[in-house]
Amino acid sequence: MLKRLYEKSEIGFAIAWIVAYVVVMGTLRGNYGDGSLAQLFGIVVFTALSLMFLHSTNTWQKYGLARWPNGRPYLYFVPLALICTVNLWAGIAPHFEGLTQLRAMASMALIGYIEELVFRGFLFRAMEKDNVTQAIVVSAVTFGAGHIVNLLTGQASIDTFLQVAYATAIGFAFVMVFHKSGSLWPCIITHAIVNATSTLANHNVPPQSEALFTYGTAAFLVIVAGGYAWYLHKQR
């Protein structure tokens, strides 16, 4: 079924994946939470389906999963490494205990893989043949806008707005890495680490520093990710 849809229309295939992912995982996360068996089961199913599709179509290289790129032209991915540290700036405070924490980290890491494959792989590759610039913008913006579903988990609206802003900037950095290098692995690894460490982030910031920390972190991510995307854009 997936192979037939892909052969019929790559853009339709990508959109179907995005809609299914946002609806299913947004519902599971909103109703059951990050440490739930339901969320882990859901993302494992998406992961299994993606691997079956990649194997049946032999599109590992097309979607950037066949190799690791030379890091030198990409500043050895140092900006991506900096992005990975953000969730630990205020210290470590696991959100769950025992196996629940492990389930949360595993499911969030797999979410990073699926989101990179869908937004950077399926969607970008489907659009780039017609208009590369448009494909870059749509891939990044839809990725950022997709974080609006976090409102369903009870996240504050201002936090969600900031997340959409810096997720869009990170989306531009990720899609430029994939576009220039042909490898999705740096994006997958970075995304998986950021997601997994989000379940360890300490949210007990002193009230007098909370606003500065929140806005400062968002600004850091926008500047680093946006600057990295621009740097890669200017490279031949």
PAGURO-734011 format. One record per atom (N, C-alpha, C): residue number from 0; residue in one letter; atom name; x, z, y. Coordinates in steps of 0.001 Angstrom, whole numbers. Layout:
// PAGURO-734011
- NUM,A,CA,X,Z,Y $
...
***
This chain:
// PAGURO-734011
- 0,M,N,828,0,-1208 $
- 0,M,CA,0,0,0 $
- 0,M,C,860,0,1256 $
- 1,L,N,1865,888,1318 $
- 1,L,CA,2759,942,2474 $
- 1,L,C,3526,-360,2620 $
- 2,K,N,3994,-901,1494 $
- 2,K,CA,4769,-2140,1531 $
- 2,K,C,3908,-3299,2019 $
- 3,R,N,2645,-3346,1576 $
- 3,R,CA,1747,-4422,2005 $
- 3,R,C,1465,-4342,3501 $
- 4,L,N,1233,-3138,4002 $
- 4,L,CA,984,-2960,5435 $
- 4,L,C,2208,-3350,6238 $
- 5,Y,N,3374,-2982,5757 $
- 5,Y,CA,4635,-3324,6418 $
- 5,Y,C,4834,-4836,6475 $
- 6,E,N,4562,-5522,5373 $
- 6,E,CA,4739,-6970,5320 $
- 6,E,C,3713,-7699,6185 $
- 7,K,N,2541,-7103,6353 $
- 7,K,CA,1500,-7707,7167 $
- 7,K,C,1792,-7569,8651 $
- 8,S,N,2220,-6380,9076 $
- 8,S,CA,2493,-6133,10496 $
- 8,S,C,3386,-4909,10633 $
- 9,E,N,4621,-5118,11096 $
- 9,E,CA,5543,-3995,11266 $
- 9,E,C,5064,-3041,12350 $
- 10,I,N,4510,-3581,13440 $
- 10,I,CA,4040,-2705,14514 $
- 10,I,C,2818,-1917,14055 $
- 11,G,N,1943,-2560,13299 $
- 11,G,CA,793,-1851,12748 $
- 11,G,C,1223,-764,11780 $
- 12,F,N,2247,-1072,11007 $
- 12,F,CA,2812,-100,10065 $
- 12,F,C,3355,1112,10817 $
- 13,A,N,4108,867,11895 $
- 13,A,CA,4690,1960,12679 $
- 13,A,C,3606,2813,13323 $
- 14,I,N,2590,2166,13891 $
- 14,I,CA,1504,2903,14549 $
- 14,I,C,719,3729,13541 $
- 15,A,N,505,3179,12363 $
- 15,A,CA,-207,3919,11314 $
- 15,A,C,553,5179,10929 $
- 16,W,N,1871,5071,10815 $
- 16,W,CA,2699,6234,10505 $
- 16,W,C,2599,7285,11612 $
- 17,I,N,2669,6842,12858 $
- 17,I,CA,2625,7783,13982 $
- 17,I,C,1291,8515,14017 $
- 18,V,N,191,7772,13898 $
- 18,V,CA,-1131,8388,13947 $
- 18,V,C,-1311,9369,12793 $
- 19,A,N,-948,8941,11587 $
- 19,A,CA,-1088,9820,10422 $
- 19,A,C,-240,11069,10570 $
- 20,Y,N,997,10897,11035 $
- 20,Y,CA,1901,12039,11193 $
- 20,Y,C,1368,13024,12232 $
- 21,V,N,987,12518,13404 $
- 21,V,CA,527,13395,14486 $
- 21,V,C,-739,14141,14085 $
- 22,V,N,-1687,13435,13468 $
- 22,V,CA,-2953,14066,13089 $
- 22,V,C,-2756,15092,11986 $
- 23,V,N,-2084,14688,10918 $
- 23,V,CA,-1938,15572,9756 $
- 23,V,C,-1048,16763,10069 $
- 24,M,N,161,16503,10596 $
- 24,M,CA,1087,17606,10820 $
- 24,M,C,653,18467,12011 $
- 25,G,N,31,17860,13022 $
- 25,G,CA,-495,18661,14123 $
- 25,G,C,-1572,19615,13651 $
- 26,T,N,-2428,19146,12754 $
- 26,T,CA,-3496,19992,12204 $
- 26,T,C,-2923,21109,11338 $
- 27,L,N,-1987,20753,10469 $
- 27,L,CA,-1405,21771,9582 $
- 27,L,C,-647,22827,10372 $
- 28,R,N,132,22376,11352 $
- 28,R,CA,904,23335,12142 $
- 28,R,C,-10,24218,12974 $
- 29,G,N,-1055,23630,13555 $
- 29,G,CA,-1971,24398,14380 $
- 29,G,C,-2771,25415,13591 $
- 30,N,N,-3148,25059,12369 $
- 30,N,CA,-4001,25942,11568 $
- 30,N,C,-3231,26953,10730 $
- 31,Y,N,-2014,26576,10298 $
- 31,Y,CA,-1304,27428,9348 $
- 31,Y,C,37,27946,9838 $
- 32,G,N,695,27263,10772 $
- 32,G,CA,1950,27758,11316 $
- 32,G,C,3180,27194,10637 $
- 33,D,N,4329,27399,11299 $
- 33,D,CA,5585,26806,10850 $
- 33,D,C,6096,27352,9522 $
- 34,G,N,5767,28597,9219 $
- 34,G,CA,6289,29186,7992 $
- 34,G,C,5372,29037,6800 $
- 35,S,N,4335,28235,6939 $
- 35,S,CA,3324,28135,5890 $
- 35,S,C,3717,27158,4792 $
- 36,L,N,3181,27404,3621 $
- 36,L,CA,3352,26473,2514 $
- 36,L,C,2637,25153,2811 $
- 37,A,N,1522,25244,3542 $
- 37,A,CA,751,24041,3868 $
- 37,A,C,1574,23073,4700 $
- 38,Q,N,2269,23590,5731 $
- 38,Q,CA,3077,22701,6567 $
- 38,Q,C,4247,22129,5781 $
- 39,L,N,4907,22973,4979 $
- 39,L,CA,6034,22485,4178 $
- 39,L,C,5572,21416,3198 $
- 40,F,N,4441,21644,2556 $
- 40,F,CA,3917,20662,1601 $
- 40,F,C,3606,19344,2308 $
- 41,G,N,2995,19431,3476 $
- 41,G,CA,2650,18223,4221 $
- 41,G,C,3859,17392,4583 $
- 42,I,N,4903,18031,5084 $
- 42,I,CA,6080,17269,5513 $
- 42,I,C,6881,16770,4308 $
- 43,V,N,6830,17491,3200 $
- 43,V,CA,7484,17001,1971 $
- 43,V,C,6788,15737,1480 $
- 44,V,N,5464,15687,1586 $
- 44,V,CA,4722,14490,1188 $
- 44,V,C,5116,13312,2065 $
- 45,F,N,5183,13520,3390 $
- 45,F,CA,5608,12446,4289 $
- 45,F,C,7031,11979,3952 $
- 46,T,N,7907,12937,3657 $
- 46,T,CA,9293,12604,3325 $
- 46,T,C,9357,11781,2040 $
- 47,A,N,8603,12197,1032 $
- 47,A,CA,8591,11479,-241 $
- 47,A,C,8056,10060,-59 $
- 48,L,N,6996,9917,717 $
- 48,L,CA,6430,8587,955 $
- 48,L,C,7426,7683,1682 $
- 49,S,N,8158,8263,2640 $
- 49,S,CA,9132,7459,3383 $
- 49,S,C,10261,6993,2466 $
- 50,L,N,10728,7867,1589 $
- 50,L,CA,11810,7495,673 $
- 50,L,C,11352,6437,-330 $
- 51,M,N,10120,6560,-792 $
- 51,M,CA,9568,5553,-1701 $
- 51,M,C,9482,4196,-1009 $
- 52,F,N,9060,4205,251 $
- 52,F,CA,8962,2958,1007 $
- 52,F,C,10344,2338,1213 $
- 53,L,N,11307,3142,1650 $
- 53,L,CA,12658,2636,1895 $
- 53,L,C,13271,2058,621 $
- 54,H,N,13011,2720,-501 $
- 54,H,CA,13546,2238,-1781 $
- 54,H,C,12872,936,-2190 $
- 55,S,N,11554,849,-2063 $
- 55,S,CA,10825,-343,-2510 $
- 55,S,C,11124,-1562,-1657 $
- 56,T,N,11457,-1354,-383 $
- 56,T,CA,11739,-2477,516 $
- 56,T,C,13230,-2680,755 $
- 57,N,N,14046,-1741,243 $
- 57,N,CA,15502,-1792,436 $
- 57,N,C,15857,-1973,1917 $
- 58,T,N,15264,-1125,2757 $
- 58,T,CA,15472,-1219,4205 $
- 58,T,C,16318,-52,4731 $
- 59,W,N,17175,504,3894 $
- 59,W,CA,18026,1626,4307 $
- 59,W,C,18904,1239,5499 $
- 60,Q,N,19493,58,5429 $
- 60,Q,CA,20378,-368,6515 $
- 60,Q,C,19583,-706,7775 $
- 61,K,N,18465,-1377,7616 $
- 61,K,CA,17642,-1746,8767 $
- 61,K,C,17264,-534,9588 $
- 62,Y,N,16952,574,8925 $
- 62,Y,CA,16515,1774,9620 $
- 62,Y,C,17630,2805,9805 $
- 63,G,N,18867,2348,9700 $
- 63,G,CA,20008,3157,10085 $
- 63,G,C,20407,4258,9135 $
- 64,L,N,20076,4121,7860 $
- 64,L,CA,20366,5186,6894 $
- 64,L,C,21479,4818,5919 $
- 65,A,N,22151,3692,6161 $
- 65,A,CA,23160,3219,5211 $
- 65,A,C,24578,3636,5570 $
- 66,R,N,24796,4088,6811 $
- 66,R,CA,26177,4417,7183 $
- 66,R,C,26229,5399,8340 $
- 67,W,N,27423,5984,8521 $
- 67,W,CA,27710,6863,9658 $
- 67,W,C,28601,6079,10622 $
- 68,P,N,28293,6050,11909 $
- 68,P,CA,29065,5215,12841 $
- 68,P,C,30372,5864,13278 $
- 69,N,N,31291,5058,13749 $
- 69,N,CA,32507,5551,14386 $
- 69,N,C,32110,6297,15658 $
- 70,G,N,32552,7536,15788 $
- 70,G,CA,32094,8350,16909 $
- 70,G,C,32773,8075,18238 $
- 71,R,N,33906,7411,18227 $
- 71,R,CA,34675,7260,19454 $
- 71,R,C,33896,6600,20594 $
- 72,P,N,33219,5469,20364 $
- 72,P,CA,32487,4842,21474 $
- 72,P,C,31305,5672,21971 $
- 73,Y,N,30944,6695,21223 $
- 73,Y,CA,29769,7507,21553 $
- 73,Y,C,30152,8928,21961 $
- 74,L,N,31389,9048,22500 $
- 74,L,CA,31918,10356,22942 $
- 74,L,C,31894,11365,21800 $
- 75,Y,N,32042,10853,20577 $
- 75,Y,CA,32028,11693,19372 $
- 75,Y,C,30763,12545,19271 $
- 76,F,N,29706,12076,19917 $
- 76,F,CA,28386,12720,19869 $
- 76,F,C,28404,14148,20406 $
- 77,V,N,29359,14452,21273 $
- 77,V,CA,29448,15791,21878 $
- 77,V,C,28170,16152,22636 $
- 78,P,N,27559,15247,23423 $
- 78,P,CA,26298,15603,24084 $
- 78,P,C,25212,16032,23094 $
- 79,L,N,25175,15395,21935 $
- 79,L,CA,24192,15794,20930 $
- 79,L,C,24506,17188,20390 $
- 80,A,N,25794,17487,20232 $
- 80,A,CA,26196,18819,19777 $
- 80,A,C,25787,19881,20793 $
- 81,L,N,25914,19569,22086 $
- 81,L,CA,25501,20509,23129 $
- 81,L,C,24006,20780,23058 $
- 82,I,N,23236,19739,22811 $
- 82,I,CA,21790,19897,22696 $
- 82,I,C,21437,20829,21536 $
- 83,C,N,22229,20766,20460 $
- 83,C,CA,21979,21609,19279 $
- 83,C,C,22115,23107,19568 $
- 84,T,N,22827,23476,20636 $
- 84,T,CA,23094,24892,20890 $
- 84,T,C,21989,25588,21673 $
- 85,V,N,21114,24833,22293 $
- 85,V,CA,20194,25396,23292 $
- 85,V,C,19315,26518,22745 $
- 86,N,N,18801,26353,21540 $
- 86,N,CA,17881,27358,20997 $
- 86,N,C,18545,28708,20716 $
- 87,L,N,19869,28738,20738 $
- 87,L,CA,20574,29985,20418 $
- 87,L,C,21156,30662,21657 $
- 88,W,N,20906,30108,22829 $
- 88,W,CA,21480,30657,24059 $
- 88,W,C,21064,32099,24316 $
- 89,A,N,19840,32448,23999 $
- 89,A,CA,19343,33798,24293 $
- 89,A,C,19517,34745,23113 $
- 90,G,N,20270,34308,22097 $
- 90,G,CA,20471,35134,20916 $
- 90,G,C,19572,34693,19778 $
- 91,I,N,19763,35329,18632 $
- 91,I,CA,19018,34968,17431 $
- 91,I,C,17974,36036,17116 $
- 92,A,N,16739,35590,16949 $
- 92,A,CA,15636,36485,16589 $
- 92,A,C,14697,35714,15667 $
- 93,P,N,14949,35750,14349 $
- 93,P,CA,14110,34980,13415 $
- 93,P,C,12628,35243,13627 $
- 94,H,N,11840,34191,13586 $
- 94,H,CA,10411,34310,13834 $
- 94,H,C,9651,34820,12614 $
- 95,F,N,10274,34737,11442 $
- 95,F,CA,9612,35145,10203 $
- 95,F,C,10584,35977,9369 $
- 96,E,N,10151,36390,8201 $
- 96,E,CA,10995,37178,7310 $
- 96,E,C,11137,36493,5958 $
- 97,G,N,12310,36680,5345 $
- 97,G,CA,12540,36227,3978 $
- 97,G,C,12262,34765,3740 $
- 98,L,N,11489,34493,2665 $
- 98,L,CA,11206,33125,2264 $
- 98,L,C,10397,32368,3311 $
- 99,T,N,9594,33096,4063 $
- 99,T,CA,8796,32431,5098 $
- 99,T,C,9705,31810,6145 $
- 100,Q,N,10789,32504,6502 $
- 100,Q,CA,11750,31955,7458 $
- 100,Q,C,12443,30720,6891 $
- 101,L,N,12801,30772,5617 $
- 101,L,CA,13436,29614,4979 $
- 101,L,C,12482,28427,4918 $
- 102,R,N,11208,28699,4625 $
- 102,R,CA,10217,27623,4599 $
- 102,R,C,10074,26990,5980 $
- 103,A,N,10052,27838,7003 $
- 103,A,CA,9909,27337,8367 $
- 103,A,C,11090,26450,8739 $
- 104,M,N,12304,26890,8442 $
- 104,M,CA,13496,26109,8784 $
- 104,M,C,13530,24795,8010 $
- 105,A,N,13151,24849,6723 $
- 105,A,CA,13152,23632,5907 $
- 105,A,C,12134,22626,6421 $
- 106,S,N,10922,23092,6705 $
- 106,S,CA,9886,22167,7167 $
- 106,S,C,10231,21591,8532 $
- 107,M,N,10815,22403,9424 $
- 107,M,CA,11181,21908,10749 $
- 107,M,C,12329,20889,10669 $
- 108,A,N,13262,21117,9751 $
- 108,A,CA,14356,20155,9567 $
- 108,A,C,13818,18820,9053 $
- 109,L,N,12890,18860,8109 $
- 109,L,CA,12300,17630,7590 $
- 109,L,C,11454,16921,8638 $
- 110,I,N,10827,17691,9506 $
- 110,I,CA,10084,17097,10623 $
- 110,I,C,11043,16285,11495 $
- 111,G,N,12257,16810,11703 $
- 111,G,CA,13264,16068,12465 $
- 111,G,C,13576,14736,11820 $
- 112,Y,N,13710,14722,10502 $
- 112,Y,CA,13986,13471,9787 $
- 112,Y,C,12838,12481,9945 $
- 113,I,N,11613,12940,9712 $
- 113,I,CA,10458,12048,9772 $
- 113,I,C,10259,11502,11177 $
- 114,E,N,10392,12349,12187 $
- 114,E,CA,10177,11884,13557 $
- 114,E,C,11223,10850,13965 $
- 115,E,N,12454,11031,13522 $
- 115,E,CA,13477,10030,13831 $
- 115,E,C,13189,8713,13114 $
- 116,L,N,12819,8790,11849 $
- 116,L,CA,12532,7577,11095 $
- 116,L,C,11339,6831,11691 $
- 117,V,N,10319,7568,12106 $
- 117,V,CA,9100,6933,12614 $
- 117,V,C,9289,6386,14023 $
- 118,F,N,9782,7241,14954 $
- 118,F,CA,9869,6831,16353 $
- 118,F,C,11090,5952,16632 $
- 119,R,N,12233,6286,16074 $
- 119,R,CA,13438,5492,16296 $
- 119,R,C,13548,4353,15290 $
- 120,G,N,13167,4603,14053 $
- 120,G,CA,13288,3580,13037 $
- 120,G,C,12137,2589,13051 $
- 121,F,N,10993,3016,12548 $
- 121,F,CA,9858,2107,12389 $
- 121,F,C,9402,1489,13712 $
- 122,L,N,9131,2326,14714 $
- 122,L,CA,8568,1818,15968 $
- 122,L,C,9563,961,16736 $
- 123,F,N,10789,1447,16886 $
- 123,F,CA,11779,693,17657 $
- 123,F,C,12108,-639,16994 $
- 124,R,N,12350,-620,15702 $
- 124,R,CA,12693,-1854,15006 $
- 124,R,C,11537,-2862,15049 $
- 125,A,N,10304,-2375,15015 $
- 125,A,CA,9157,-3274,15055 $
- 125,A,C,9034,-3976,16396 $
- 126,M,N,9482,-3312,17480 $
- 126,M,CA,9302,-3849,18828 $
- 126,M,C,10521,-4563,19377 $
- 127,E,N,11720,-4222,18911 $
- 127,E,CA,12936,-4719,19558 $
- 127,E,C,13105,-6229,19458 $
- 128,K,N,12559,-6836,18432 $
- 128,K,CA,12725,-8279,18260 $
- 128,K,C,12044,-9063,19384 $
- 129,D,N,11020,-8485,20002 $
- 129,D,CA,10312,-9144,21095 $
- 129,D,C,10861,-8757,22461 $
- 130,N,N,11175,-7463,22647 $
- 130,N,CA,11657,-6992,23941 $
- 130,N,C,12389,-5673,23727 $
- 131,V,N,13717,-5709,23772 $
- 131,V,CA,14516,-4516,23488 $
- 131,V,C,14251,-3411,24502 $
- 132,T,N,14205,-3757,25786 $
- 132,T,CA,13983,-2750,26825 $
- 132,T,C,12649,-2053,26627 $
- 133,Q,N,11625,-2835,26379 $
- 133,Q,CA,10303,-2262,26144 $
- 133,Q,C,10312,-1366,24908 $
- 134,A,N,11005,-1789,23873 $
- 134,A,CA,11082,-1007,22649 $
- 134,A,C,11748,342,22906 $
- 135,I,N,12813,349,23706 $
- 135,I,CA,13514,1592,24039 $
- 135,I,C,12590,2544,24792 $
- 136,V,N,11906,2027,25792 $
- 136,V,CA,11023,2862,26621 $
- 136,V,C,9861,3411,25802 $
- 137,V,N,9217,2557,25035 $
- 137,V,CA,8063,2994,24249 $
- 137,V,C,8473,4022,23201 $
- 138,S,N,9598,3798,22533 $
- 138,S,CA,10074,4745,21524 $
- 138,S,C,10321,6122,22118 $
- 139,A,N,10970,6159,23290 $
- 139,A,CA,11293,7436,23927 $
- 139,A,C,10061,8131,24480 $
- 140,V,N,9206,7370,25171 $
- 140,V,CA,8035,7969,25833 $
- 140,V,C,6993,8442,24826 $
- 141,T,N,6748,7660,23777 $
- 141,T,CA,5784,8104,22777 $
- 141,T,C,6282,9342,22044 $
- 142,F,N,7593,9418,21841 $
- 142,F,CA,8171,10611,21212 $
- 142,F,C,7950,11836,22091 $
- 143,G,N,8208,11701,23398 $
- 143,G,CA,7998,12825,24303 $
- 143,G,C,6546,13206,24395 $
- 144,A,N,5672,12205,24561 $
- 144,A,CA,4243,12475,24704 $
- 144,A,C,3654,13089,23440 $
- 145,G,N,4256,12779,22294 $
- 145,G,CA,3761,13326,21040 $
- 145,G,C,3816,14842,20976 $
- 146,H,N,4656,15452,21822 $
- 146,H,CA,4776,16911,21811 $
- 146,H,C,3592,17606,22483 $
- 147,I,N,2680,16811,23049 $
- 147,I,CA,1462,17398,23613 $
- 147,I,C,661,18119,22537 $
- 148,V,N,818,17699,21278 $
- 148,V,CA,61,18337,20189 $
- 148,V,C,419,19807,20047 $
- 149,N,N,1547,20236,20648 $
- 149,N,CA,1916,21647,20547 $
- 149,N,C,932,22545,21284 $
- 150,L,N,86,21950,22139 $
- 150,L,CA,-982,22732,22765 $
- 150,L,C,-1932,23289,21704 $
- 151,L,N,-2045,22567,20584 $
- 151,L,CA,-2928,23001,19502 $
- 151,L,C,-2420,24264,18821 $
- 152,T,N,-1127,24558,18959 $
- 152,T,CA,-554,25752,18340 $
- 152,T,C,-647,26969,19250 $
- 153,G,N,-1249,26783,20434 $
- 153,G,CA,-1372,27893,21372 $
- 153,G,C,-251,27975,22381 $
- 154,Q,N,652,26989,22379 $
- 154,Q,CA,1757,26985,23337 $
- 154,Q,C,1221,26800,24746 $
- 155,A,N,1813,27507,25712 $
- 155,A,CA,1373,27438,27096 $
- 155,A,C,1509,26022,27643 $
- 156,S,N,625,25649,28560 $
- 156,S,CA,615,24286,29083 $
- 156,S,C,1892,23947,29840 $
- 157,I,N,2444,24900,30627 $
- 157,I,CA,3669,24620,31385 $
- 157,I,C,4843,24428,30432 $
- 158,D,N,4886,25207,29361 $
- 158,D,CA,5944,25049,28365 $
- 158,D,C,5833,23695,27675 $
- 159,T,N,4601,23284,27401 $
- 159,T,CA,4383,21983,26770 $
- 159,T,C,4789,20857,27714 $
- 160,F,N,4462,20984,29003 $
- 160,F,CA,4845,19967,29982 $
- 160,F,C,6361,19818,30044 $
- 161,L,N,7074,20940,30082 $
- 161,L,CA,8533,20898,30106 $
- 161,L,C,9073,20289,28824 $
- 162,Q,N,8435,20624,27709 $
- 162,Q,CA,8885,20084,26429 $
- 162,Q,C,8705,18575,26382 $
- 163,V,N,7593,18086,26907 $
- 163,V,CA,7366,16640,26959 $
- 163,V,C,8449,15976,27806 $
- 164,A,N,8811,16618,28929 $
- 164,A,CA,9816,16037,29834 $
- 164,A,C,11176,15944,29158 $
- 165,Y,N,11653,17061,28569 $
- 165,Y,CA,12995,16982,27987 $
- 165,Y,C,12993,16261,26639 $
- 166,A,N,11855,16269,25938 $
- 166,A,CA,11782,15501,24688 $
- 166,A,C,11856,14006,24982 $
- 167,T,N,11292,13580,26104 $
- 167,T,CA,11381,12171,26489 $
- 167,T,C,12829,11797,26789 $
- 168,A,N,13539,12674,27526 $
- 168,A,CA,14955,12420,27820 $
- 168,A,C,15770,12365,26534 $
- 169,I,N,15507,13296,25620 $
- 169,I,CA,16203,13288,24335 $
- 169,I,C,15833,12034,23543 $
- 170,G,N,14570,11615,23659 $
- 170,G,CA,14141,10391,22994 $
- 170,G,C,14944,9190,23461 $
- 171,F,N,15222,9119,24774 $
- 171,F,CA,16044,8025,25295 $
- 171,F,C,17467,8102,24741 $
- 172,A,N,18025,9315,24671 $
- 172,A,CA,19380,9463,24124 $
- 172,A,C,19421,9037,22663 $
- 173,F,N,18447,9476,21880 $
- 173,F,CA,18414,9142,20464 $
- 173,F,C,18266,7636,20239 $
- 174,V,N,17343,7024,20965 $
- 174,V,CA,17099,5598,20734 $
- 174,V,C,18301,4764,21174 $
- 175,M,N,19032,5223,22202 $
- 175,M,CA,20228,4493,22616 $
- 175,M,C,21341,4632,21579 $
- 176,V,N,21467,5802,20976 $
- 176,V,CA,22450,5982,19900 $
- 176,V,C,22126,5033,18745 $
- 177,F,N,20865,4985,18351 $
- 177,F,CA,20454,4117,17250 $
- 177,F,C,20625,2646,17608 $
- 178,H,N,20220,2285,18811 $
- 178,H,CA,20304,894,19255 $
- 178,H,C,21754,412,19302 $
- 179,K,N,22651,1244,19815 $
- 179,K,CA,24045,833,19979 $
- 179,K,C,24841,922,18680 $
- 180,S,N,24583,1937,17869 $
- 180,S,CA,25411,2174,16684 $
- 180,S,C,24823,1597,15400 $
- 181,G,N,23509,1433,15372 $
- 181,G,CA,22868,964,14150 $
- 181,G,C,22695,2047,13108 $
- 182,S,N,23068,3291,13456 $
- 182,S,CA,22933,4414,12525 $
- 182,S,C,21946,5434,13087 $
- 183,L,N,21083,5924,12213 $
- 183,L,CA,20105,6934,12619 $
- 183,L,C,20576,8346,12302 $
- 184,W,N,21671,8474,11553 $
- 184,W,CA,22096,9793,11084 $
- 184,W,C,22442,10780,12200 $
- 185,P,N,23161,10383,13261 $
- 185,P,CA,23426,11364,14327 $
- 185,P,C,22145,11917,14930 $
- 186,C,N,21134,11060,15045 $
- 186,C,CA,19853,11484,15607 $
- 186,C,C,19115,12411,14646 $
- 187,I,N,19114,12058,13368 $
- 187,I,CA,18429,12880,12363 $
- 187,I,C,19049,14264,12285 $
- 188,I,N,20378,14319,12222 $
- 188,I,CA,21067,15609,12090 $
- 188,I,C,20827,16473,13319 $
- 189,T,N,20952,15880,14503 $
- 189,T,CA,20713,16640,15729 $
- 189,T,C,19283,17157,15784 $
- 190,H,N,18344,16291,15506 $
- 190,H,CA,16931,16662,15563 $
- 190,H,C,16609,17756,14550 $
- 191,A,N,17160,17632,13348 $
- 191,A,CA,16914,18632,12305 $
- 191,A,C,17469,19994,12712 $
- 192,I,N,18678,20008,13292 $
- 192,I,CA,19283,21276,13718 $
- 192,I,C,18484,21910,14848 $
- 193,V,N,18086,21100,15829 $
- 193,V,CA,17297,21622,16950 $
- 193,V,C,15985,22213,16441 $
- 194,N,N,15315,21494,15557 $
- 194,N,CA,14048,21983,15028 $
- 194,N,C,14224,23265,14222 $
- 195,A,N,15216,23268,13336 $
- 195,A,CA,15422,24441,12480 $
- 195,A,C,15795,25671,13296 $
- 196,T,N,16675,25494,14288 $
- 196,T,CA,17090,26647,15100 $
- 196,T,C,15993,27117,16044 $
- 197,S,N,14966,26280,16260 $
- 197,S,CA,13845,26733,17102 $
- 197,S,C,13119,27910,16465 $
- 198,T,N,13230,28053,15134 $
- 198,T,CA,12600,29189,14454 $
- 198,T,C,13466,30442,14520 $
- 199,L,N,14664,30308,15116 $
- 199,L,CA,15575,31450,15282 $
- 199,L,C,15705,31864,16745 $
- 200,A,N,15109,31070,17636 $
- 200,A,CA,15291,31302,19067 $
- 200,A,C,14676,32626,19513 $
- 201,N,N,15420,33340,20330 $
- 201,N,CA,14944,34607,20883 $
- 201,N,C,14125,34339,22142 $
- 202,H,N,12838,34670,22080 $
- 202,H,CA,11963,34434,23227 $
- 202,H,C,11776,35689,24090 $
- 203,N,N,12453,36757,23711 $
- 203,N,CA,12323,38008,24463 $
- 203,N,C,13313,38052,25624 $
- 204,V,N,13201,37094,26514 $
- 204,V,CA,14048,37039,27698 $
- 204,V,C,13481,38010,28733 $
- 205,P,N,14325,38790,29418 $
- 205,P,CA,13830,39707,30449 $
- 205,P,C,12924,38979,31440 $
- 206,P,N,11798,39584,31831 $
- 206,P,CA,10840,38919,32720 $
- 206,P,C,11457,38367,33997 $
- 207,Q,N,12424,39095,34559 $
- 207,Q,CA,13037,38650,35809 $
- 207,Q,C,13894,37396,35628 $
- 208,S,N,14266,37117,34375 $
- 208,S,CA,15107,35940,34102 $
- 208,S,C,14362,34835,33376 $
- 209,E,N,13109,35098,33015 $
- 209,E,CA,12378,34157,32159 $
- 209,E,C,12204,32788,32809 $
- 210,A,N,11770,32765,34052 $
- 210,A,CA,11531,31487,34727 $
- 210,A,C,12827,30701,34884 $
- 211,L,N,13898,31391,35300 $
- 211,L,CA,15187,30732,35479 $
- 211,L,C,15685,30166,34160 $
- 212,F,N,15547,30944,33100 $
- 212,F,CA,16008,30504,31785 $
- 212,F,C,15197,29303,31303 $
- 213,T,N,13880,29374,31446 $
- 213,T,CA,13007,28299,30973 $
- 213,T,C,13274,26988,31696 $
- 214,Y,N,13289,27055,33028 $
- 214,Y,CA,13492,25840,33811 $
- 214,Y,C,14947,25358,33732 $
- 215,G,N,15865,26314,33640 $
- 215,G,CA,17277,25944,33532 $
- 215,G,C,17574,25221,32230 $
- 216,T,N,16986,25721,31146 $
- 216,T,CA,17180,25073,29847 $
- 216,T,C,16603,23669,29842 $
- 217,A,N,15391,23535,30393 $
- 217,A,CA,14761,22209,30451 $
- 217,A,C,15599,21251,31294 $
- 218,A,N,16114,21746,32434 $
- 218,A,CA,16933,20892,33304 $
- 218,A,C,18218,20479,32600 $
- 219,F,N,18835,21408,31875 $
- 219,F,CA,20059,21105,31128 $
- 219,F,C,19816,19983,30125 $
- 220,L,N,18718,20085,29390 $
- 220,L,CA,18425,19075,28376 $
- 220,L,C,18147,17710,29000 $
- 221,V,N,17415,17713,30102 $
- 221,V,CA,17113,16447,30772 $
- 221,V,C,18397,15803,31295 $
- 222,I,N,19270,16620,31901 $
- 222,I,CA,20506,16083,32483 $
- 222,I,C,21463,15585,31396 $
- 223,V,N,21688,16410,30370 $
- 223,V,CA,22627,16024,29306 $
- 223,V,C,22101,14823,28523 $
- 224,A,N,20840,14896,28075 $
- 224,A,CA,20283,13807,27284 $
- 224,A,C,20108,12542,28126 $
- 225,G,N,19586,12714,29341 $
- 225,G,CA,19399,11554,30205 $
- 225,G,C,20720,10918,30598 $
- 226,G,N,21718,11757,30923 $
- 226,G,CA,23035,11239,31275 $
- 226,G,C,23692,10516,30114 $
- 227,Y,N,23525,11056,28921 $
- 227,Y,CA,24104,10422,27726 $
- 227,Y,C,23441,9074,27458 $
- 228,A,N,22109,9029,27615 $
- 228,A,CA,21400,7768,27423 $
- 228,A,C,21873,6721,28415 $
- 229,W,N,22084,7133,29672 $
- 229,W,CA,22548,6193,30688 $
- 229,W,C,23952,5712,30393 $
- 230,Y,N,24819,6632,29947 $
- 230,Y,CA,26182,6269,29586 $
- 230,Y,C,26188,5219,28481 $
- 231,L,N,25384,5445,27446 $
- 231,L,CA,25327,4493,26340 $
- 231,L,C,24728,3162,26786 $
- 232,H,N,23780,3237,27684 $
- 232,H,CA,23169,2006,28207 $
- 232,H,C,24204,1133,28902 $
- 233,K,N,25172,1753,29572 $
- 233,K,CA,26169,994,30336 $
- 233,K,C,27305,464,29467 $
- 234,Q,N,27390,950,28220 $
- 234,Q,CA,28441,476,27332 $
- 234,Q,C,28071,-866,26722 $
- 235,R,N,29049,-1733,26564 $
- 235,R,CA,28795,-3023,25943 $
- 235,R,C,28624,-2872,24445 $
***
